[in-house]
Amino acid sequence: MAPTPPRLRFGIVSSDSQLPAWAEQCVRQLQSSGAAELVLWVRDAAQPAGVSWEYHGVLHRLYRRHWLGRRSSALLPVDLSPALSAVQLH
């Protein structure tokens, strides 16, 4: 009987539990493959979670919401809270 290969252990670095839809799909596919396991969530302390009211932040959010958001479902934010609830937070 051949030994089973070790599973890939991976982590996510983000400022909150929302990721673009494309990244959430990557995480889900990795987990459902059985070959990978989400084990770590590093919350970026340099960027506070929530809304930034800096001038460039407002313009960027407006651009994403009204231009990119309407054209690319891959960029829509998806909440990963259920998947991250069982993961070690740093």
C-alpha positions, 0 to 999 in steps of 0.5 A: 500500500502506497503512503498517502502524500502529505496535504498542502497546508496554506494560509490567507493574509487579509485585512478582513474576512471578505475576499474577491470571489475569484480568491474565495473560489480558489480557497474552496477548490483547494479545500474540496480537492482533499489535497490542501487544508486551510490552517492559518489566517493572518489578519493584516494589522497595517490596514484596519478592517472596515471602511477607509475614508482616505481620499484615494480609498473612496475613489478606489471603492467607487471605481470598483463598485460602479465600474469593475463591480458591474462588469466582473463577478470575479471581483465581487466580495465574498465573506469567508467567515464560515471557512475562517472560523475554524482557522487559527488567527494571527 
